[in-house]
Amino acid sequence: MAEQKKIRPGTKYAKVLEGIRVKILSGEYTGLLPGVQVLGNEYDVNLMTANKAVNMLVDEGLLFRIPRQGTYVKRVRSHTLAALLPNPYGPLQGYLIHGVEGGARAISNHFIFHAHREDPEQELEAVKRLFNDNKADGLVWWPCHSAGESRSLAYVLENDFPYVKVISVEEQENPEYSSVISNDVGGAEMAVRHLVEQGCNTIAYVIPHGCSEWDRNVQLRRTGYQNVIKDAGLEAVPELRVDVGKLAGKYEVDVAPELIGELKNCDGVFFFNDIIASKTLKHLEASDVKVPEDLAVVGYDNIELAELFGITTVWQNFKQIGKTAVDVLMRHIEDRDAAPEQIMMEPELIIRKSSKRR
């Protein structure tokens, strides 16, 4: 912090400075400070006087500047880190919470989380509570998969609330902001390459229909599937779909007989996730399709159902993703000028009996 300059009582800039200071300390001013023109009009002074008052508050450490963005109110560290995600009780998100909480407590920080249930309005309200009420220093964020521009993101940026994303929801990740995400393309490549290595020549990719929150991951895993099929000189099977809905927060999978009929024409299948794979596996067995002899099966996510049914799957280590996100977040909290980081975490193929042919 720079050495504080002496303030001349009774001057116009001293009046402005004290007025701004009171509003900062009372919590009326948070995040982005009004521009000097607005402050000049509010306190009936010229731009030079308003700017002088702001500069002195920057020297005091009550304000800080971000080039090309503006002047912000400096928050007092609460030593609290937050996570915002769709459902804290989901299998993958539970691992993420453990990772973030472990990373936060390892550096003597408190930890809190909120859920947005894939509702943009709930997400915005949760962001506001975490920033204003809980005074969180930063956010590990699994964003809502909503169409259009995110109001929550606009609020976070406007208030200079440090955050790190842990899942891809955009066509292309913005290099101006930090993220720690699993390599979905690489994970799908692992899965399909394994099927090729097991001698499969007709490999299907089964995706969910009716669950828009998975759309981005469907696209990324499709790319991985297509990459390996092309490299192996195989012909891609027309994409197969299974209806997926939600009832009381749980996924409901409707496996149609037509899907089983199509899979009987294949010798390998890559399911978008383990939820769909495990549900379909029951129908395959009831239709006398032998797994893996007739059909080698690979899922994705390594949830408990995959272990229970012996499904080969791709493991995204969300616990480690959470810990890594905390490390990145702390660098941004401690240095607001720190360069954004985009970290791609490599998944792991867990081989089980559903695909072992060799």
N, C-alpha and C positions, 0 to 999 in steps of 0.2 A: 504494500500500500504506500502511495506517495505521501510525503510529509504534508500535513494539512496547512493550508494557507490561512492567515488571519482574516476574519470576517469583520468588516466595518459595520457596526450596528447602525440601523436607521437608513441604510442605503436600499435602493430598490432591489438589487440582486439579493441582499440579505433577506428581504421580505419573501422573495420568490423561493430562495433556498430553504428557508424555515417552513414555508407552506408545503413544499414538496416533501421535505423530511417528515413532517407530521403525517402526511398521507401515506408515506411508505411505512412508517412505524405502526400506524393504525390499521394497515392492511388494505386501505382503499386503493393504493397503487400496487399492483402485482404484475409480474411479467413485463410486457413491453410498455415503456413509459410513453405518455403522449408526446408528440413532436414539439419542438421549441415554438413553432407557430401557435399551436394550441395553448401551450403554457403561457406564451406572451399575451394572448388574448384573455386568458383566464385571470392573469395577475396584472393586466393592463401595463405591460412593459414591452420594449422593443425586442427584436430577436437576439441582439447582441447581449442584452441583460439576461434574458432567459437562458441563453447558451452558457453564459458565465456561471450562473447558478448550477446548471446541470454539470458543468465541468468540475466544479468544486465538490459536488456530491459523488462524482466518479472518483476524485482524489481521496475522498473519505472512505470509499469502499462500499457505499450504499447502492451505487449504480455501476454497471459495466456496459461496454459497447461491443457489439458484434458487427464487423465491417459489412456494409451493404444491407444490413438488417435493421439496426436501430440500437437504442439504448434501453437496457433492461434493469429492473429492480433485482438486486442480488438477494437471494433467499438465504436465510440462516439454515445451515445444515441440520437436519433432523436425525440423520443417521438411520433413516428408514428407506428401504427399497421396496418397490411394489411390483406385482405381476398382474397383468390383465389378460384374461383368456376366456374362451367360450364356456367351458364347463370344467371346473376344478376336479370333478370326479371321473372324467373321461380317462381311459387307460394311458394315453400318451401325455395328456396334460397333467396327470398326476405325477408322472416321472419328471416333467418340467418343473412343477412346483417344488419337488424334493431337491432338484438341482439348484434352483434359484435360492431357496431357503438355506440350503447348505452353504452356498457361496456367500450369501449375505451374512450369515452368523459366523462364518470363518473370519470375517473382517469386522466383527463386532457391530454389525448393523441389524436393526429390527427388520421384520419382514411382514408384509400384508399382501392380500390378493383380493381381487374382485372378479366376478364373472359377467360377461355381457350377453350370453345366450344367443349369439349371432344376431342381436338386435342393435342396429345403429344408434337408436335413441338411448338404450341402456348403456351402450359403450361410451357415448358422449358424457352421460351423467356420471359414469364410473370414473372417467378421466378427470372430470371436474372435482369429484370427491377426493380422489387420490392427491390431486394437486393442492386444492384449497383446504380441505378438512383434515386429511391425514398428513399433509405437508411432506409427502414423499419426495426424496431427493432425485429419484429417477425411476424409470419404468421399463420392465421387461414385458414385451407386448406381443401377444398372439392376436392380430387384428381381426376385426369382423369382416367376413367375406361379403361385403355389400356392393351393389352396383353404384357407379358414380363416384364423385369426389367425397372423400371422407371428412365429415365435419370434425370428427375426433382428431384427425391428423392436423387439420387447420388450427384447432385449439392448442394442441401440443406445440406446434411451431410458433404460434403467436405468443405463447407464454414461455418459450425457451425451456420446455420441460424435457430434460434428457431422456432418450429412450433407445431401445434396441429391439428390432423385430426378430422373431424366431420362426416365422413361417412366411413363405412367399404367397402373396395375394395379387401381385401385379404381373403384367406381361413381361416387364423388365424391371429389375430392382433399381431404385434410384441411387446412384453412386454418392449422392450428397448426404445420405443417412446410413447409419450403421445397422447391420443385420448379422445374425448367426443362424444359418438355416442348413437343413440337411440336403444333400445332393440327391434330389429325386430322380434326375436323369440317370446318374451313375448307379443308383440303387436298382432302377428298372433294368439297366444293362446287365448288372450282376445276375438278376433273377432270370432273365431270358437267356443269357449266355450259359448259365448252369443247365437250363433245359436242353439247349443245343448240345452241350457236352454229354448229356445223358442219352443222346441219340434221338431226340425229338426233331421231327421235320415239319410237322403241321401244328404250329403253336398259336393259340388264341390269346387275346387280351380281353378280359372281361371287366367292364367298367360300370359304375353306378349310374342310374338314371333317376332324376328327381331329387338330387341332393346337391344343390348348387354350391354349398360351402366347400365341396371337394373339387370343383371345376378346374382350378389352377393346377392342383396336383395330378389330376387326370391327364391334363395336357403334357406336363413334364414327364410323367411315366410313359405316356404314349411315345414321346420322342425317344426315350431309352429303348423301348420295345422295337420301334422302327429301325433304330440304328443297328441293333444286333441282327435283326432279320435280314436287313440289307447286306451287312458284312458277311453273314453266313451263306448268302446266295439263296435264301429261302423265299417263298411267296407268303406275303402277309395274309392272314385270315381276316375277313371282314370283322370289324369290331363287334363284340357281343355285349349286350346290356342286360342289367338286372335292376328291377325296380327297388329303390330304397327310400323309405320314408322315416319319419320320426314320430314316436308315440310316447308321451310323458318323458321326453328327453332321451329316449332310447331308440337306437336304429332298428327298423323293421325291414327285413330283406324278403322279397317275394320272388322265389326261384320258380320260373315258369317251366313247364315240361318242354317247351320249345328250346330253351337254353340247354337242357340236358341232351336233347336230340342233336343239337349243333356240336356239343362237346364230344359226342360219340364219334364224330368225324375227325377229331383231333387226337394227337398223341401227347400233347403238352398244353398246359394252360397257365397263364400268368394272371392272377386275380389282382385287382386294384388294391384290395386290402384283405386282412385276415377275417374280418367280419363276414364279408361276402364269401370268402373261400371256405370257411368253416360251415356256413349254412348250406352252400352248394354241395359240400362233401357228403353230407347226409343223404341228399337226393341222388347223388352218383352211386352211393353204396346201395340204395334202395332200387336202383335201376340196373344192378349187377355190373356196373362199371368198376373194374379193379384198378385201385390206385396203389402203386404207380405203374403196375404192369401195362394196363390199357391207356392210362392217362396220368402223366406226371404233373403234380400240382405244386405251384409256388404262390405264396401270398405276400403280404407286405405289412409291416408294423411290429411284428413279434409281440402281440398281446397274449394274454394267458390262454385264450382259446387256441392259438396256434400250437402252443406247447401241449395242451390237452389232447388235440387231435393229431399231433405229430406232423404238423404242416411246416414244410420248408418255407422260410420267410426272410424278409429283409428287416434288419433291426436298425431303427433310427434311435440313437442314444440320446433321448431327450433330457436325461439327467445331466449328461455332460454338456449338452447344448445350453441348458440353464446355467450351469456353472461358468461356462465360457461367456455367455451373455452378461453375467454379473461383472466379470473382469473388464469387458469392453465398456459397459455402462459406467463403471467407476472411473475409467480413464476420462470419460466425457464429463462426469460430475466434477472431477478434480481439475480438469483443464478444458474450459469451454471452447478453446481453439484447437483441440485435438482433432486430427484428421479422421474422417469417417472410415469405418472398417467394414468390409464385407467378407465374412468368414463362411466358407462352405465346409460343413462337416461331412466326412465320408461315412456312409452306413456300412453295415456288415451283413453278409449272407449267413444265415443260420440254417444248416442243412439237416433235415429230418427225414423220416421214412416216406413222406408223401411224394418225394421225387427221386429217391435213391433207386436207380436201375443198374448202376455199375459200381 
